[in-house]
Amino acid sequence: MSETAVLTIDGPVSSGKGTVARLVATRMGWHLLDSGALYRVLGYHARNQGVALDDEAKLVALARALPVRFVEQQGDTAVILNGEDVSNIIRQESVGELASQVAVLQPVRDALLARQRAFAEAPGLVADGRDMGTVVFTDAPLKIYLTASAEERARRRFEQLKQKGFGATLATLVEDIRTRDDRDMNRDVAPLRPADDAVVIDSTTLTVDDVVDRILDEAAARQLA
């Protein structure tokens, strides 16, 4: 396990983990890991390669040799797959569904585990995902579980997609989010749940700044910030 301090932020789809994690990492001057992007890239890459999403052996091979790079630029992270910037493509709902399907396979998760832990470098790492605090960085000194109502998460996702020019209906997004929640929380492999020692934050009625400040206060209390 890493000797570098890690702050984990787990939670369900569209709970704001990515936005909050980036702001917290920036404020603390720490590195950032968007673990969900790895699964999205793998699902997208598998589809492009014609690999079935239940073919564990081929998916593991793809995961181990995944030609992906994360490049920090202008306050954002570009996701580069085989030299192509797929940052926007992997945020589509259809790719999120692919990620959810490959993420239930233990051999695939095992193949990506070492790659995720390698992101932990000084001065520290903010890692967001589904199992950062429960599986990947179990000894992290601060674990956050960020959640919100399904309706509020759907509303946020709707606004994000609209800004990026993607079409969606609010009712469909609510149903999709509830389906994803059920799959993520009830899967046999690394089910989505708060770590036993996690600080649970319900952001339904909170602003992004409220959440970031709360996390930074928790970090300061542990002498991390």
N, C-alpha and C positions, 0 to 999 in steps of 0.2 A: 504494500500500500504506500501511497505517496507520503513523503516527509514534508511536502509543501502544504501550507494551509489552503483548505478548500471550503468554499461556501456553496452549498447546493441549493437549487431552487427547483423543486418538483411540483407537479400539478397536472390537472386534466387539460385537454386540448383547448386552445384559445382562452386560457386563463390569464394571459399577459406575461407569461414567464420570459419570453424572448426579449420583449421591450424592457422589462424590469431588470433582467439579468445584465443586459448591455449597459443600462444606466448605472447600475450598482458597480459593475466592473470598471466603468469609466471613472466614477467618483472615487473608487478605491485604488485605481491604478493597477488593477489586476488583469490577468488574462481571462479570456472568455471561451467557454465550450458550449456550443449549441448541439447537444447530442442528437436531438431530433432530426437535424439536417443530415446526419450520417445515415439514418434509416430512410429518410426521404430520397437521398441520392442513391442508396442501394436499391430501393424499390423501383425508382425511375430507370436506373441502369439495367436492372434485371428485365424490365419490360422491353427496353430497347434491344437487349440481347436475346430476346425470345425465351428467357428462362422462366419456367413456371414458378409461381410464388409459394408452392408447396414442395419444391425440389430442394431439399435441405443441402444435399451435397454440392450442387451447382451454386446455390446461394452463398454457401460458406466460402467456396472458391472465389466468387466475385467479391465477397466482403474482405477477404485477406489481401486481395490485389486491387482493391478499389482505387482507381486513379483520380482521387479527389484532393484538392487543396483548398484551404481557407485563407483568403487574402484580405487583410485589414485595409480599408480605403475610405477616406472621408467620413469617419465615424460609423462606418458600416462594414459588414463582412461579406465579401464576394465569395461565392461557392463555385469553384472551377472543377469541372468534370471533363477529363480528356481534352483540356485546353479550352473548353467552352464554358462561358459564364451561365450557370443554370440557376442563379439565385432566385429569380422570379418564377421560373418554371416549377421548381420543387415546392413552391408555396401554394400551388393549385390544390383544390380539394381532392381531385382525382389522385394526385401523387401522395397526399396525406393518407388516403385509403390504402394505397400500395404499402406505405411505410407501416401502417397499423397491422397489415397482414404478415409482413416479414418479421416484425418485431415479436411475434408470438413464438418464434422458433428458437429454442435454447441454443442450438449449435451456432446460429447466426449471431445471437447476442454474445456468445463466448468469443466468436471471431472478431467482434468489434470492441471487446472489453479492453484489451491492451492498448488499442489505439486511443480510446477515450482517456484512459489513465495517463497516457503520455502527455496529455495537454497540461498536466499539473506541473507548472514551472514557477520559480520565484518571480515576483514576490508573493504570488498567490493566484488562485483560480476560482472564478465564478462559473459553476456548471449547471446548466438547466436541462431538464428532461423529464422522464417518467420515473426513473429508478436511480437517480444520482445518489440520493441519500440512503436508499435501502439496499443497493447492490454495488454500485461502482465505487463510491467513496464513503464507505460505512463509518470511517473514523473522522469524518469532517467535523470540525469544531462548531459549525453552525449549519443547520439544515432548515430550510424553509419549505413549507407546503403551501402553495398559492392556489386558491380556488375562487370560484364565483358561481352564481346560478347559471343554469344552462341557457336561460333566456338572455341574460346579460352577456354571456360569452358569445352567443349567436349574434347579438347586436354588434358587438365589437368586430367580430369576424366579417360581418356584412359590410361594415364601414371600410375595413381593410381591403376587401376584395373590390369594392366599388372604386376606391382610390387607385387601385392597380388596373382597373379596366376589365375586371372579371365579373361575369354575370352570376347572380345567385338570388334566391328568395329567402326571406327571413325564416319562413316556416320550414323550408327544406333544411336550412342550417341548424335549426333547433333539433330537428329529428336526427340529422347526421351526428350532431354533438352527443346526443343521448345514446345513440348506437355506439359511437366510439367509446364513450364513458363505460358502457356496459361491457364492451369487449376488453378494454384496458384494465378495468377493475376486477374482472372475473376470469382473466386468463390464468392458466396454470403456471406460466413462466413469468416471474417478476411482475406480479400484479401491481397496478397503480394503487398506492396507499401512502399515507404519511409515515415517515420513519417514527419509531417510538419516541425519539427525542427531538422531533421536529417542532418548529414554531409554526402553527397553522394560521394563515392570514386569509380571511374571506374579503375579497376586493370588490364585491358586488356594488357597494356604495362608496368605494374609495377611489380617489384619483391615482394616477400613476405616481405622482410625486408623494402622495401619502404613503403608498406601499414602499417606495424606495427609501423614504425617511425612516419608516419603521424598521426596515431591514438594516439600514446603516446604524440605527440605535442599538439593535441587537448585536451587530458586529462590534460596535464600540464597547458594549458591556462585556464582551469576551476578549477585549483588547486586540481585535483583529484590524480595526480601522484606525 
